[in-house]
Amino acid sequence: MSDKQTEQATIAALMASESASSSDQQDYFLSKNTSEAHRKSAPKEASRVVVKDRLKDANMLVPGSHLGERFLDEYRRIKRPLLANAFGKTASLVDHGNLILVTSSLPGEGKTHTAANLALSIAQEKDHTVLLVDCDINRHGISRLFGLTDKRGLVDVLENDSLTVADVLLRTDIPELTIISAGKGNEYVTELLASQKMSDFITELASRYDDRVIILDGPPLLPTPQTQVLAGLVGQVVFVIEAGKTPQLLVNEALELIPREKATNLVMNKSEGISNRGGYYYGYYSPED
């Protein structure tokens, strides 16, 4: 091979090497950028919290508690029509049937325990998941019960445009149960709950998974106007009454605050001795009755 041919072969080899290096480098940056884009677009993994042992100690509806089969059956009886209105035969009659508000006339009637046990019962279903949201921002009942008072929650995402639903979802060690805590306090609770952002927030929760039940633990109806706002966002209401304590006049007054088109379900709490079913009595309320 002549010197000129050798020189030309060397130049060709160098050019091929440089081209391959450039191609590798381009592939590297393309892969890196694609990976970064994927990480940015992928949904965030919800934080996981351990709550099962705490709930067992509080004698809630989890394995290992001292609740008997009759108690489990009470909640099976309570949840069946709610699930039917959300996904079953009567779902076409109830708009947003998978959005359920739990409330009462006054504080202390057991609405938070009812909301929590209802969520735990629905979490045992094979075909549904449940999201429990603490909307009782002044009392933080669900947040205290589950030990989540230090977690970001509803108020935080309503106040901060940089936070998303994914930032406040708390997965638990109970399969199919996710929680959103109340978050920090706020003196303008009613205005926050009545905001368009709250409406958008609830709509996103309800539409993200078509098998999900959203349970909102709201404040009592009579002391504050906040629950009236929440009642306008849901399809169903579970109204808890403490048997033998809450005057009928106050029950009627509170029920009048619930929009007539909502499917309103009554749960008589602490009704031992009043109903032969045990601790709970379940029924359906119609404003036309």
Order of alpha helices (4+ residues) and beta strands (2+ residues): alpha-beta-alpha-alpha-beta-alpha-beta-alpha-alpha-alpha-beta-beta-alpha-alpha-beta-alpha-beta-alpha-beta-beta
